[in-house]
């Protein structure tokens, strides 16, 4: 996957809380040249017992001429409060790409502005934010791409507080028996116009997954699970070095 698309996919909807054993991931839209079979390649047997299951999402529509109703605005406010309440977080993630590829690993977050995603082998990618910059690091090639934190969705999701209605462009709010969903559109110089779909449990309002739709219309979904909102990560995990990397 392109580093830009990977960055857009993984750096959104991060700030979550609570813990749960499983999550549900919607099927991604296939990339050009790929034929979707409706299934996702299986994870390694050891990880499969905890890996999220696959489920297509419900897609909310845009607000009508009168905007969002009181219930929808209340839901967005509750989501904002939930996201703002998290200070530290660690856990596991599973990422499903536009071509159906499946990767997984561990992540660590500390507000404000710090996060680290470590992909399991055979992937060689790490993503690190240190509070001002974000790097996508290739461990095999010993290279890294650097982006300003202010030009990624992390600029508000890793801030101390977030008000989705005020700080983002909310274009959809929807609830059913399984999920409560908030959809945000972002226009950024780095990644163009993208759409972020945050999906929470309808009963407990805990984040289950997020889907990013890039400027070309392709979907990448990330589910998080086995979360710990109490352990403070080692500060050295968020350190970015700019000298030549050593293989």
Secondary structure as UniProt FT lines:
FT   HELIX           3..10
FT   STRAND          24..25
FT   TURN            32..33
FT   HELIX           45..48
FT   TURN            49..50
FT   STRAND          53..54
FT   TURN            65..66
FT   HELIX           70..84
FT   STRAND          88..96
FT   TURN            98..99
FT   STRAND          102..110
FT   TURN            111..113
FT   STRAND          114..119
FT   TURN            121..122
FT   STRAND          125..130
FT   STRAND          133..138
FT   TURN            139..142
FT   STRAND          143..148
FT   HELIX           149..151
FT   HELIX           154..157
FT   HELIX           164..167
FT   STRAND          169..175
FT   STRAND          179..188
FT   TURN            189..191
FT   STRAND          192..201
FT   TURN            202..204
FT   STRAND          207..213
FT   TURN            215..216
FT   STRAND          219..228
FT   HELIX           235..238
//
